[in-house]
Amino acid sequence: MADLLNDTEIQERASKLSGWTVKGKQLRCTRLFKDFIDAIA
């Protein structure tokens, strides 16, 4: 079984991914689209 990442490792790895952030115990991804149709596509 794989070892779990600690908080520092999670922060470091998330910072290398575009749009990903860590807030408390949540891993969040934010994406921006020009409009609703583009987002659905």
C-alpha distance matrix in Angstrom:
0.0 3.8 6.6 9.4 12.7 15.7 19.0 20.5 17.9 18.0 21.8 22.0 20.0 21.9 25.2 24.8 24.6 28.0 28.6 25.3 25.6 23.9 26.1 25.0 21.7 22.6 21.6 24.9 26.2 30.0 32.0 35.8 37.9 41.7 42.2 40.8 41.5 39.5 36.6 36.6 36.9
3.8 0.0 3.8 6.5 9.3 12.6 15.8 17.1 14.2 14.5 18.3 18.2 16.3 18.4 21.5 21.1 21.2 24.7 25.4 22.1 22.4 20.8 23.3 22.4 19.4 20.1 18.9 22.1 23.4 27.2 29.2 33.0 35.3 39.1 39.9 38.8 39.5 37.3 34.4 34.8 35.1
6.6 3.8 0.0 3.8 6.5 9.3 12.8 14.1 11.7 12.4 16.1 16.3 15.1 17.2 20.1 20.2 20.8 24.3 24.9 21.4 21.1 19.1 21.4 20.1 17.5 18.7 17.9 21.4 23.1 26.8 29.2 32.9 35.6 39.4 40.3 39.3 40.4 38.2 35.2 35.8 36.4
9.4 6.5 3.8 0.0 3.8 6.5 9.6 11.5 9.5 9.5 13.2 14.1 13.0 14.6 17.6 18.3 18.6 22.0 22.2 18.5 17.8 15.5 17.7 16.4 13.6 15.0 14.4 18.0 20.1 23.8 26.5 30.1 33.0 36.7 37.6 36.6 37.9 35.9 32.7 33.5 34.3
12.7 9.3 6.5 3.8 0.0 3.8 6.6 8.0 5.7 6.1 9.7 10.4 9.8 11.6 14.3 15.1 16.0 19.4 19.7 16.1 15.2 13.0 15.5 14.6 12.5 13.8 12.8 16.3 18.3 21.8 24.6 28.2 31.2 34.8 36.0 35.4 36.9 34.6 31.5 32.8 33.5
15.7 12.6 9.3 6.5 3.8 0.0 3.8 5.6 5.4 6.3 8.8 10.1 10.8 12.3 14.4 16.0 17.3 20.4 20.5 16.8 15.1 12.4 14.3 12.9 11.5 13.6 13.3 16.9 19.3 22.5 25.6 29.0 32.3 35.8 37.1 36.6 38.4 36.2 33.1 34.6 35.6
19.0 15.8 12.8 9.6 6.6 3.8 0.0 3.8 5.5 5.1 6.2 8.7 10.1 10.6 12.3 14.7 15.9 18.6 18.2 14.6 12.3 9.4 10.9 9.7 9.2 11.3 11.3 14.5 17.2 20.1 23.4 26.6 30.1 33.5 34.8 34.5 36.6 34.3 31.2 33.0 34.2
20.5 17.1 14.1 11.5 8.0 5.6 3.8 0.0 3.8 5.4 5.1 6.2 8.7 10.0 10.7 12.8 14.9 17.7 18.0 14.7 12.6 10.5 12.6 12.2 12.4 13.9 13.2 16.0 18.1 20.7 23.8 26.8 30.3 33.6 35.3 35.4 37.3 34.8 32.0 34.0 35.0
17.9 14.2 11.7 9.5 5.7 5.4 5.5 3.8 0.0 3.8 5.5 5.1 6.1 8.5 9.9 11.1 13.0 16.3 17.1 13.8 12.6 11.1 14.0 14.0 13.4 14.3 12.7 15.6 17.2 20.1 22.9 26.1 29.4 32.8 34.5 34.5 36.1 33.5 30.7 32.6 33.2
18.0 14.5 12.4 9.5 6.1 6.3 5.1 5.4 3.8 0.0 3.8 5.5 5.3 6.0 8.5 10.2 11.1 14.2 14.3 10.7 9.5 7.8 10.9 11.2 10.3 10.7 8.9 11.8 13.7 16.8 19.7 23.0 26.3 29.8 31.3 31.1 32.8 30.3 27.4 29.2 30.1
21.8 18.3 16.1 13.2 9.7 8.8 6.2 5.1 5.5 3.8 0.0 3.8 5.6 5.2 6.1 8.9 10.3 12.8 12.8 9.7 7.7 6.5 9.5 10.5 11.0 11.1 9.4 11.5 13.2 15.7 18.7 21.7 25.2 28.5 30.2 30.4 32.3 29.8 27.0 29.2 30.1
22.0 18.2 16.3 14.1 10.4 10.1 8.7 6.2 5.1 5.5 3.8 0.0 3.8 5.6 5.3 6.8 9.4 12.3 13.5 10.9 9.9 9.8 13.1 14.4 14.6 14.5 12.3 14.1 15.0 17.3 19.8 22.7 26.0 29.2 31.2 31.7 33.3 30.5 28.0 30.3 30.8
20.0 16.3 15.1 13.0 9.8 10.8 10.1 8.7 6.1 5.3 5.6 3.8 0.0 3.8 5.4 5.4 7.0 10.5 11.9 9.2 9.5 9.9 13.6 15.2 14.7 13.9 11.0 12.7 13.0 15.7 17.9 21.1 24.2 27.5 29.4 29.7 31.0 28.1 25.7 27.7 27.9
21.9 18.4 17.2 14.6 11.6 12.3 10.6 10.0 8.5 6.0 5.2 5.6 3.8 0.0 3.8 5.4 5.3 8.1 8.6 5.6 5.8 7.0 10.7 12.9 12.7 11.3 8.1 9.1 9.5 12.1 14.6 17.7 21.0 24.4 26.1 26.4 27.9 25.2 22.6 24.8 25.4
25.2 21.5 20.1 17.6 14.3 14.4 12.3 10.7 9.9 8.5 6.1 5.3 5.4 3.8 0.0 3.8 5.5 7.5 8.5 6.8 6.7 8.6 12.0 14.5 15.2 13.9 11.1 11.3 11.2 12.8 15.1 17.6 21.0 24.1 26.3 27.1 28.7 25.8 23.5 26.1 26.5
24.8 21.1 20.2 18.3 15.1 16.0 14.7 12.8 11.1 10.2 8.9 6.8 5.4 5.4 3.8 0.0 3.8 6.6 9.2 8.2 9.6 11.8 15.4 17.8 18.0 16.5 13.2 13.3 12.4 14.0 15.5 18.1 21.0 24.0 26.4 27.3 28.5 25.2 23.3 25.8 25.7
24.6 21.2 20.8 18.6 16.0 17.3 15.9 14.9 13.0 11.1 10.3 9.4 7.0 5.3 5.5 3.8 0.0 3.8 6.3 5.7 8.4 11.1 14.7 17.5 17.3 15.0 11.5 10.9 9.2 10.9 12.1 15.0 17.8 21.0 23.2 23.8 24.9 21.7 19.7 22.0 22.0
28.0 24.7 24.3 22.0 19.4 20.4 18.6 17.7 16.3 14.2 12.8 12.3 10.5 8.1 7.5 6.6 3.8 0.0 3.8 5.7 8.7 12.3 15.2 18.5 18.8 16.1 12.7 10.9 8.4 8.7 9.3 11.6 14.4 17.5 19.9 20.9 22.0 18.8 17.0 19.8 19.7
28.6 25.4 24.9 22.2 19.7 20.5 18.2 18.0 17.1 14.3 12.8 13.5 11.9 8.6 8.5 9.2 6.3 3.8 0.0 3.8 6.7 10.4 12.7 16.3 16.7 13.6 10.6 8.0 5.4 5.1 6.6 9.2 12.5 15.8 17.8 18.5 20.2 17.4 15.1 18.0 18.6
25.3 22.1 21.4 18.5 16.1 16.8 14.6 14.7 13.8 10.7 9.7 10.9 9.2 5.6 6.8 8.2 5.7 5.7 3.8 0.0 3.8 7.1 10.0 13.2 13.3 10.4 7.1 5.5 4.4 6.5 9.1 12.3 15.7 19.1 20.7 20.9 22.7 20.1 17.4 19.8 20.7
25.6 22.4 21.1 17.8 15.2 15.1 12.3 12.6 12.6 9.5 7.7 9.9 9.5 5.8 6.7 9.6 8.4 8.7 6.7 3.8 0.0 3.8 6.5 9.8 10.6 8.3 6.0 5.2 6.5 8.3 11.6 14.5 18.1 21.3 22.8 23.0 25.2 22.9 20.0 22.5 23.8
23.9 20.8 19.1 15.5 13.0 12.4 9.4 10.5 11.1 7.8 6.5 9.8 9.9 7.0 8.6 11.8 11.1 12.3 10.4 7.1 3.8 0.0 3.8 6.3 7.1 5.7 4.7 6.1 8.9 11.2 14.8 17.7 21.3 24.6 25.7 25.6 28.0 25.9 22.8 24.9 26.5
26.1 23.3 21.4 17.7 15.5 14.3 10.9 12.6 14.0 10.9 9.5 13.1 13.6 10.7 12.0 15.4 14.7 15.2 12.7 10.0 6.5 3.8 0.0 3.8 6.1 5.2 6.5 7.4 10.7 12.3 16.1 18.6 22.2 25.3 26.2 25.9 28.6 27.0 23.7 25.8 27.9
25.0 22.4 20.1 16.4 14.6 12.9 9.7 12.2 14.0 11.2 10.5 14.4 15.2 12.9 14.5 17.8 17.5 18.5 16.3 13.2 9.8 6.3 3.8 0.0 3.8 5.5 8.2 10.2 13.8 15.8 19.5 22.2 25.7 28.9 29.5 29.0 31.7 30.2 26.8 28.7 30.8
21.7 19.4 17.5 13.6 12.5 11.5 9.2 12.4 13.4 10.3 11.0 14.6 14.7 12.7 15.2 18.0 17.3 18.8 16.7 13.3 10.6 7.1 6.1 3.8 0.0 3.8 6.8 9.7 13.4 16.1 19.7 22.7 26.0 29.4 29.8 28.9 31.4 30.0 26.4 27.8 29.9
22.6 20.1 18.7 15.0 13.8 13.6 11.3 13.9 14.3 10.7 11.1 14.5 13.9 11.3 13.9 16.5 15.0 16.1 13.6 10.4 8.3 5.7 5.2 5.5 3.8 0.0 3.8 6.1 9.8 12.5 16.0 19.1 22.3 25.8 26.1 25.2 27.6 26.2 22.6 24.0 26.1
21.6 18.9 17.9 14.4 12.8 13.3 11.3 13.2 12.7 8.9 9.4 12.3 11.0 8.1 11.1 13.2 11.5 12.7 10.6 7.1 6.0 4.7 6.5 8.2 6.8 3.8 0.0 3.8 7.0 10.2 13.6 17.0 20.1 23.7 24.4 23.6 25.7 23.9 20.5 22.1 23.7
24.9 22.1 21.4 18.0 16.3 16.9 14.5 16.0 15.6 11.8 11.5 14.1 12.7 9.1 11.3 13.3 10.9 10.9 8.0 5.5 5.2 6.1 7.4 10.2 9.7 6.1 3.8 0.0 3.8 6.6 10.0 13.3 16.5 20.0 20.7 20.1 22.3 20.5 17.1 19.0 20.8
26.2 23.4 23.1 20.1 18.3 19.3 17.2 18.1 17.2 13.7 13.2 15.0 13.0 9.5 11.2 12.4 9.2 8.4 5.4 4.4 6.5 8.9 10.7 13.8 13.4 9.8 7.0 3.8 0.0 3.8 6.6 10.2 13.2 16.9 17.8 17.4 19.4 17.2 14.1 16.2 17.6
30.0 27.2 26.8 23.8 21.8 22.5 20.1 20.7 20.1 16.8 15.7 17.3 15.7 12.1 12.8 14.0 10.9 8.7 5.1 6.5 8.3 11.2 12.3 15.8 16.1 12.5 10.2 6.6 3.8 0.0 3.8 6.7 10.1 13.6 14.7 14.8 17.0 14.9 12.0 14.7 16.3
32.0 29.2 29.2 26.5 24.6 25.6 23.4 23.8 22.9 19.7 18.7 19.8 17.9 14.6 15.1 15.5 12.1 9.3 6.6 9.1 11.6 14.8 16.1 19.5 19.7 16.0 13.6 10.0 6.6 3.8 0.0 3.8 6.7 10.3 11.6 12.0 13.8 11.3 8.8 11.9 13.1
35.8 33.0 32.9 30.1 28.2 29.0 26.6 26.8 26.1 23.0 21.7 22.7 21.1 17.7 17.6 18.1 15.0 11.6 9.2 12.3 14.5 17.7 18.6 22.2 22.7 19.1 17.0 13.3 10.2 6.7 3.8 0.0 3.8 6.9 8.7 10.1 12.1 9.7 8.0 11.7 12.8
37.9 35.3 35.6 33.0 31.2 32.3 30.1 30.3 29.4 26.3 25.2 26.0 24.2 21.0 21.0 21.0 17.8 14.4 12.5 15.7 18.1 21.3 22.2 25.7 26.0 22.3 20.1 16.5 13.2 10.1 6.7 3.8 0.0 3.8 5.5 7.3 8.8 6.2 5.6 9.3 10.1
41.7 39.1 39.4 36.7 34.8 35.8 33.5 33.6 32.8 29.8 28.5 29.2 27.5 24.4 24.1 24.0 21.0 17.5 15.8 19.1 21.3 24.6 25.3 28.9 29.4 25.8 23.7 20.0 16.9 13.6 10.3 6.9 3.8 0.0 3.8 7.3 8.4 6.4 7.7 11.0 11.4
42.2 39.9 40.3 37.6 36.0 37.1 34.8 35.3 34.5 31.3 30.2 31.2 29.4 26.1 26.3 26.4 23.2 19.9 17.8 20.7 22.8 25.7 26.2 29.5 29.8 26.1 24.4 20.7 17.8 14.7 11.6 8.7 5.5 3.8 0.0 3.8 5.6 5.4 6.4 8.9 10.2
40.8 38.8 39.3 36.6 35.4 36.6 34.5 35.4 34.5 31.1 30.4 31.7 29.7 26.4 27.1 27.3 23.8 20.9 18.5 20.9 23.0 25.6 25.9 29.0 28.9 25.2 23.6 20.1 17.4 14.8 12.0 10.1 7.3 7.3 3.8 0.0 3.8 5.5 5.1 6.3 8.7
41.5 39.5 40.4 37.9 36.9 38.4 36.6 37.3 36.1 32.8 32.3 33.3 31.0 27.9 28.7 28.5 24.9 22.0 20.2 22.7 25.2 28.0 28.6 31.7 31.4 27.6 25.7 22.3 19.4 17.0 13.8 12.1 8.8 8.4 5.6 3.8 0.0 3.8 5.4 5.2 6.2
39.5 37.3 38.2 35.9 34.6 36.2 34.3 34.8 33.5 30.3 29.8 30.5 28.1 25.2 25.8 25.2 21.7 18.8 17.4 20.1 22.9 25.9 27.0 30.2 30.0 26.2 23.9 20.5 17.2 14.9 11.3 9.7 6.2 6.4 5.4 5.5 3.8 0.0 3.8 5.5 5.1
36.6 34.4 35.2 32.7 31.5 33.1 31.2 32.0 30.7 27.4 27.0 28.0 25.7 22.6 23.5 23.3 19.7 17.0 15.1 17.4 20.0 22.8 23.7 26.8 26.4 22.6 20.5 17.1 14.1 12.0 8.8 8.0 5.6 7.7 6.4 5.1 5.4 3.8 0.0 3.8 5.5
36.6 34.8 35.8 33.5 32.8 34.6 33.0 34.0 32.6 29.2 29.2 30.3 27.7 24.8 26.1 25.8 22.0 19.8 18.0 19.8 22.5 24.9 25.8 28.7 27.8 24.0 22.1 19.0 16.2 14.7 11.9 11.7 9.3 11.0 8.9 6.3 5.2 5.5 3.8 0.0 3.8
36.9 35.1 36.4 34.3 33.5 35.6 34.2 35.0 33.2 30.1 30.1 30.8 27.9 25.4 26.5 25.7 22.0 19.7 18.6 20.7 23.8 26.5 27.9 30.8 29.9 26.1 23.7 20.8 17.6 16.3 13.1 12.8 10.1 11.4 10.2 8.7 6.2 5.1 5.5 3.8 0.0
